Amino acid sequence: MPALSSVLVPYAAYLRVYEPLAAFPEPERGHWARYARREDTPTAQDELRRSLADLLPTPPVAVPVHESADAFVTDVDGVVCVCPWRTRLRGWLALEELSAQLPAALLDAVLPPVVRGQAAADFEQWRERNPDARPWIRTAVWGVPVGWFVLFADEEREYTATPPSLRYRTPMVQARRRLARGLRTLREAIDEGPLTESLVDVGRWLEEFHPRSLVELDYGGLVHALPGEQLAEDRSAADAAEGIAALRAGDGEGAAEAYGRLTERWRAVRDRQFAN
């Protein structure tokens, strides 16, 4: 069995929001200000290793007992912005989604019912005390929701070949503007559907954050599910923008072509989930 230090990031992508320190009340603001001055702030790989470590005991720890005090840190035009991990909250939310995705027998083998039941009870009690809590990070496995790409422009794409990585970053005001335009176009051109629902959901989430935040889409471990050449040529945000623009211009055929490129690209990735 490989050591935890050698485990690759799983096949998941992340939508993150980095908020300026001014968005946090005291004493949390002071904590993040001190945290941001550290030279050893952890990485996404560190977060993964800690999560995997909780699955090794018997019975496994479905959700961390204590909330993480870590965050991702970045500088936006001289302003320190942080993206709290909130690993415990995200663990509860992921557990709810997992129950709808896996067969009961498989889920019971991975996480016994008694473990899930205790986690659900803990979450209910915690929710009563924290009704307005929301995560700063959203996760998608084996693909990127099309609606996420609507938030970004092709020129915001940041790609490196070694080590492979692909991400987009944009100011919150731009993300909200693009989402609003895309949603308006979809509602005018077609009936309500999954993409419209996705944009509404993401839009409500983004409204919870400071207007001077930074929004990031990180392909994360999905870079290992895409062949190198395909990753280098991936222009999913451009395809999404092209599809929205075509709809706005009344070009249904052009919109279908752009959307077809997106769906075919990510269908191929999802198919790998079930490959031997």
C-alpha positions as CSV (number, residue, x, y, z in Angstrom):
1,M,0.0,0.0,0.0
2,P,1.5,3.4,-0.9
3,A,2.2,5.9,1.7
4,L,-0.3,8.7,2.1
5,S,2.4,11.2,1.0
6,S,2.5,9.6,-2.4
7,V,-1.3,9.6,-3.0
8,L,-2.4,11.7,-5.9
9,V,-5.2,14.2,-5.6
10,P,-8.5,12.3,-6.5
11,Y,-10.4,12.9,-9.7
12,A,-12.1,16.0,-8.4
13,A,-12.4,19.7,-9.4
14,Y,-12.9,22.6,-7.0
15,L,-14.7,25.9,-7.2
16,R,-13.3,28.2,-4.5
17,V,-13.9,31.6,-3.2
18,Y,-11.1,33.7,-1.6
19,E,-12.4,36.5,0.6
20,P,-10.5,39.5,1.8
21,L,-9.7,39.7,5.5
22,A,-12.2,42.5,5.9
23,A,-15.0,40.1,5.1
24,F,-14.4,38.2,8.4
25,P,-15.6,39.3,11.8
26,E,-13.3,39.3,14.8
27,P,-11.7,37.2,16.2
28,E,-11.7,35.1,13.0
29,R,-10.2,38.0,11.1
30,G,-7.2,38.1,13.5
31,H,-6.8,34.4,13.2
32,W,-6.6,34.5,9.3
33,A,-4.3,37.6,9.4
34,R,-1.8,35.7,11.6
35,Y,-2.3,32.5,9.5
36,A,-1.6,34.4,6.2
37,R,1.8,35.5,7.6
38,R,3.0,31.9,8.0
39,E,5.5,30.5,5.6
40,D,4.3,26.9,5.9
41,T,0.6,27.2,4.9
42,P,-0.6,23.8,3.7
43,T,-1.5,22.9,0.1
44,A,-4.5,21.1,-1.5
45,Q,-2.5,17.9,-1.3
46,D,-2.0,18.3,2.4
47,E,-5.8,18.7,2.9
48,L,-6.3,15.5,0.9
49,R,-3.8,13.5,3.0
50,R,-5.5,14.6,6.2
51,S,-8.9,13.5,4.9
52,L,-7.6,10.2,3.8
53,A,-6.0,9.6,7.1
54,D,-9.4,9.7,8.8
55,L,-10.6,6.8,6.6
56,L,-7.9,4.5,7.8
57,P,-9.1,3.8,11.4
58,T,-11.8,1.1,12.2
59,P,-14.5,2.3,12.2
60,P,-13.5,5.1,9.8
61,V,-14.0,8.8,10.7
62,A,-16.7,9.9,8.2
63,V,-16.5,13.6,9.2
64,P,-13.7,15.3,11.2
65,V,-14.4,15.7,14.9
66,H,-13.1,19.3,14.8
67,E,-13.4,22.0,12.2
68,S,-10.2,22.8,10.3
69,A,-8.4,26.0,11.2
70,D,-6.6,26.0,7.8
71,A,-7.2,27.9,4.6
72,F,-5.7,28.6,1.2
73,V,-4.2,32.0,0.9
74,T,-3.6,34.3,-2.0
75,D,-2.8,38.0,-2.8
76,V,-5.2,39.9,-4.9
77,D,-3.7,43.3,-6.0
78,G,-2.0,43.7,-2.6
79,V,-5.0,42.5,-0.6
80,V,-4.7,39.2,1.4
81,C,-7.6,36.9,0.6
82,V,-8.2,33.5,2.3
83,C,-10.4,30.5,1.4
84,P,-11.1,28.6,4.6
85,W,-11.1,24.8,4.2
86,R,-14.1,24.2,6.4
87,T,-13.3,20.5,6.1
88,R,-15.9,19.4,8.7
89,L,-18.8,21.2,7.0
90,R,-17.8,20.0,3.6
91,G,-17.5,16.4,4.9
92,W,-21.1,16.5,6.2
93,L,-22.3,17.9,2.8
94,A,-20.3,15.3,0.9
95,L,-21.7,12.5,3.0
96,E,-25.3,13.6,2.1
97,E,-24.4,13.6,-1.6
98,L,-22.7,10.2,-1.3
99,S,-25.8,8.6,0.1
100,A,-27.6,9.5,-3.1
101,Q,-24.8,8.4,-5.4
102,L,-23.7,4.9,-4.2
103,P,-25.7,1.7,-3.8
104,A,-26.6,1.0,-0.2
105,A,-24.5,-2.2,0.0
106,L,-21.4,-0.5,-1.2
107,L,-22.0,2.5,1.0
108,D,-22.5,0.3,4.0
109,A,-19.2,-1.4,3.3
110,V,-17.3,1.8,3.1
111,L,-19.1,3.7,5.9
112,P,-21.1,1.5,8.3
113,P,-24.7,2.8,8.9
114,V,-23.9,3.5,12.6
115,V,-21.1,5.8,11.5
116,R,-23.3,7.7,9.0
117,G,-26.1,7.9,11.5
118,Q,-23.9,9.5,14.1
119,A,-22.5,12.0,11.5
120,A,-26.0,12.9,10.4
121,A,-27.1,13.5,14.0
122,D,-24.0,15.7,14.7
123,F,-24.7,17.7,11.5
124,E,-28.3,18.3,12.5
125,Q,-27.3,19.6,15.9
126,W,-24.5,21.7,14.4
127,R,-26.9,23.2,11.8
128,E,-29.2,24.4,14.5
129,R,-26.4,26.4,16.0
130,N,-25.0,27.6,12.6
131,P,-28.0,28.0,10.2
132,D,-26.2,30.4,7.9
133,A,-22.9,28.5,7.5
134,R,-21.8,27.8,3.9
135,P,-18.6,26.4,2.5
136,W,-16.0,28.4,0.6
137,I,-15.2,25.4,-1.6
138,R,-17.4,23.3,-3.8
139,T,-16.3,19.9,-5.2
140,A,-17.2,18.0,-8.3
141,V,-16.0,14.5,-9.0
142,W,-15.2,13.1,-12.4
143,G,-16.0,16.3,-14.2
144,V,-16.7,20.0,-14.0
145,P,-20.3,21.2,-14.0
146,V,-20.9,23.3,-17.2
147,G,-22.3,26.1,-15.1
148,W,-19.0,26.6,-13.4
149,F,-17.3,27.5,-16.7
150,V,-19.8,30.3,-17.3
151,L,-18.1,32.3,-14.5
152,F,-14.8,32.6,-16.4
153,A,-13.3,33.9,-19.6
154,D,-10.7,32.0,-21.8
155,E,-8.1,34.6,-21.1
156,E,-8.2,33.8,-17.4
157,R,-7.1,30.3,-18.1
158,E,-3.8,29.3,-16.4
159,Y,-2.2,26.1,-17.6
160,T,1.1,24.4,-16.8
161,A,2.4,21.2,-18.3
162,T,4.8,20.2,-15.6
163,P,3.4,19.4,-13.1
164,P,0.1,19.4,-15.0
165,S,-2.4,21.9,-13.7
166,L,-5.2,24.0,-15.1
167,R,-7.2,26.7,-13.3
168,Y,-9.2,29.9,-13.9
169,R,-9.3,32.9,-11.6
170,T,-11.6,35.9,-11.9
171,P,-12.9,38.8,-9.6
172,M,-16.2,38.1,-8.0
173,V,-17.8,41.0,-9.8
174,Q,-16.9,39.5,-13.1
175,A,-18.1,36.0,-12.1
176,R,-21.5,37.4,-11.0
177,R,-21.9,39.5,-14.2
178,R,-21.2,36.6,-16.5
179,L,-23.5,34.4,-14.5
180,A,-26.3,36.9,-14.6
181,R,-25.9,37.4,-18.4
182,G,-25.7,33.7,-19.0
183,L,-28.8,33.0,-16.9
184,R,-30.8,35.7,-18.6
185,T,-29.8,34.4,-22.1
186,L,-30.8,30.8,-21.1
187,R,-34.2,31.9,-19.8
188,E,-34.9,33.9,-22.9
189,A,-33.8,31.2,-25.3
190,I,-34.8,27.9,-23.8
191,D,-37.0,26.4,-21.1
192,E,-35.8,25.8,-17.6
193,G,-33.3,23.0,-17.5
194,P,-30.3,21.5,-15.6
195,L,-27.9,24.2,-16.8
196,T,-30.3,27.0,-15.7
197,E,-30.8,25.3,-12.3
198,S,-27.0,24.9,-11.9
199,L,-26.5,28.7,-12.6
200,V,-29.2,29.6,-10.1
201,D,-27.6,27.4,-7.4
202,V,-24.1,28.8,-8.0
203,G,-25.4,32.3,-8.1
204,R,-27.1,32.0,-4.7
205,W,-23.9,30.7,-3.3
206,L,-21.7,33.5,-4.8
207,E,-24.1,36.1,-3.3
208,E,-23.0,35.0,0.2
209,F,-19.5,36.4,-0.3
210,H,-17.7,39.7,-0.2
211,P,-17.9,41.6,-3.6
212,R,-14.1,41.9,-3.7
213,S,-13.5,38.2,-3.4
214,L,-11.7,36.1,-6.0
215,V,-13.3,33.1,-7.6
216,E,-11.2,30.1,-8.7
217,L,-11.9,27.0,-10.7
218,D,-9.2,24.4,-10.2
219,Y,-9.2,21.2,-12.2
220,G,-7.4,19.5,-9.3
221,G,-7.0,15.8,-9.8
222,L,-8.9,15.9,-13.1
223,V,-5.6,16.8,-14.8
224,H,-4.7,13.1,-14.3
225,A,-7.9,11.9,-16.0
226,L,-7.2,13.9,-19.2
227,P,-4.4,13.0,-21.6
228,G,-1.7,15.6,-21.7
229,E,-2.5,16.9,-25.2
230,Q,-6.2,17.1,-24.5
231,L,-5.6,19.0,-21.2
232,A,-3.3,21.5,-23.1
233,E,-6.0,22.1,-25.7
234,D,-8.9,22.2,-23.2
235,R,-10.9,25.5,-23.8
236,S,-14.0,24.6,-21.8
237,A,-14.7,28.2,-20.6
238,A,-14.4,29.4,-24.2
239,D,-16.8,26.8,-25.4
240,A,-19.3,27.8,-22.7
241,A,-19.0,31.5,-23.6
242,E,-19.4,30.7,-27.3
243,G,-22.5,28.6,-26.6
244,I,-24.1,31.5,-24.5
245,A,-23.2,34.0,-27.2
246,A,-24.7,31.9,-29.9
247,L,-27.9,31.6,-28.0
248,R,-28.0,35.3,-27.4
249,A,-27.6,35.8,-31.2
250,G,-30.3,33.3,-32.0
251,D,-27.9,30.8,-33.4
252,G,-29.2,27.5,-32.1
253,E,-26.9,25.4,-34.3
254,G,-23.8,27.3,-33.1
255,A,-24.9,26.9,-29.5
256,A,-25.5,23.2,-30.0
257,E,-22.0,22.7,-31.5
258,A,-20.3,24.5,-28.6
259,Y,-22.3,22.6,-26.0
260,G,-21.7,19.4,-27.8
261,R,-17.9,19.9,-27.5
262,L,-18.3,20.5,-23.8
263,T,-20.5,17.5,-23.1
264,E,-18.4,15.1,-25.2
265,R,-15.2,16.2,-23.5
266,W,-16.5,15.6,-20.0
267,R,-18.5,12.5,-20.9
268,A,-15.2,10.9,-21.9
269,V,-13.8,11.8,-18.4
270,R,-16.8,10.4,-16.6
271,D,-16.6,7.2,-18.5
272,R,-13.2,6.6,-16.9
273,Q,-14.9,6.3,-13.6
274,F,-16.2,2.9,-14.6
275,A,-13.1,1.7,-16.5
276,N,-11.0,-1.2,-15.1
